[in-house]
Amino acid sequence: MKTLIVTPEAPDTTLGNSVTANRWAGLLRRLGHDVQLAQEWTGE
């Protein structure tokens, strides 16, 4: 399943939102999801 996680900070920062987004991305990838991180919603 394709999953898009949108967070206001860049995915490589160490701020709270990015840490949480990366944590969820890792969990979902281990469950077999195709996860991408983005900084803004583009209506996809």
PLY file of the C-alpha trace (Angstrom):
ply
format ascii 1.0
element vertex 44
property float x
property float y
property float z
element edge 43
property int vertex1
property int vertex2
end_header
0.00 0.00 0.00
1.28 3.48 -0.84
1.32 5.88 2.11
2.21 9.57 2.15
3.12 11.23 5.45
3.02 15.03 5.37
5.03 16.95 7.96
5.85 20.69 8.01
9.57 20.14 8.64
12.09 18.53 6.31
12.26 14.76 6.91
15.96 14.92 7.87
15.57 17.43 10.74
15.48 16.45 14.41
12.38 18.46 15.33
9.39 16.76 16.96
7.16 16.47 13.89
9.93 14.98 11.77
10.94 12.51 14.48
7.35 11.30 14.74
6.91 11.17 10.96
10.10 9.13 10.57
9.03 6.81 13.38
5.68 6.15 11.67
7.36 5.75 8.28
9.71 3.10 9.68
6.87 1.23 11.35
4.72 1.27 8.21
7.65 0.18 6.01
8.26 -2.81 8.29
4.60 -3.70 7.76
5.10 -3.65 3.97
3.88 -0.17 3.04
5.54 1.98 0.38
6.00 5.17 2.46
7.00 8.62 1.27
7.50 11.77 3.36
6.57 15.24 2.09
6.54 18.77 3.47
3.24 19.78 1.89
0.04 18.21 0.63
-0.34 18.40 -3.15
-3.73 16.71 -3.41
-2.38 13.29 -4.37
0 1
1 2
2 3
3 4
4 5
5 6
6 7
7 8
8 9
9 10
10 11
11 12
12 13
13 14
14 15
15 16
16 17
17 18
18 19
19 20
20 21
21 22
22 23
23 24
24 25
25 26
26 27
27 28
28 29
29 30
30 31
31 32
32 33
33 34
34 35
35 36
36 37
37 38
38 39
39 40
40 41
41 42
42 43
